Amino acid sequence: MKIRTHTFNGRKYQIDIKDSIDGVCDQYNTNRCLLICADLSKRNGLITAIHEALHAESWVKDEDTVDRVSKEIGTFLWRLGYRHL
């Protein structure tokens, strides 16, 4: 079942997953959207999903921190065997 929405930090986001190489999290539009443009069956897709979720959860952290943390968590989860089926 494909997820269509998710709430981060009390704010509901529309979730859209596309085949591409990047992601976007829009915090300014009243119709919040988290776009994941990555193959979720690959490690990069997992990292991208975490990266955009971190943005949705908190816009306080700078891009370098979000990038580092998403790679560390994504790599950790990948090593534990987490995959999108």
N, C-alpha and C positions, 0 to 999 in steps of 0.2 A: 504494500500500500504506500503510495506516494504522499509525503507530508506536504500540506498546502500552507499551513501557518505555524508559527511558534512564537511564544512570548519570552522575551529577554528583558530582564529588569523592569517588569511591569508593562512593557510596550509590545503590542502584537505586531508581528512582521509577516507579510506575505512571503512565501518561499517559492522560488522559481529555480529549477535546475536545468541547465543547458549544456550542450557539448561545445566546449571551447577551452580556453586556457587560463581564465582568471575569475575573479568574483567581485561583487560590489555590494556594499551595504549602505542604504540610503537612510540617513537619520533626519533629514530636513523636511521631506515630503510628509504630509499627513497620512498618506497611504504608504506606510513604510514597507520597503521591499528589501529582501536579502536575496541576491542573485548569485548562485554558485555556477560558474561556467567552467566546470572541470569534470572529468570522468571520475565519479566517486568510487569506482572499483580500483583505482590506482592510489598510491600513497599521496601524490600531489593533490588529488581530489579531497582526501581526508584533511590534509593540511589546510587547503583553501576553505573548506567548510568550517574548520575551527577558527581560522583567521577572521572570517566574516562574522562568525558568532561572537568572537571577542569584541569586535567593533560594535555589534548590536548591544552587547551587554554593557559596555562602558566606552565612551568616547574620550575618556581622560588620558589614556595611554597613547604615547606617540607611535607612529607607524613602525619604527625600528623595533620597539618593544613588542608590539603585537605580532610582527613578523617572526621575531625570535621565539616568542612563547608558543605560537601556533606550530612552528617547525618542531620544537622540542616535544610538545604534547602529541602532535601528529605522529612523529617518529616513534615515540613511546607506545602509543596505541597500536600502531602498525606492527611493531615488534611483538605486542601481546596477541596479535591475530585479528584485530578488528578490520572488517571489510564490509563494503556495501555489496549485497547480493543482488 
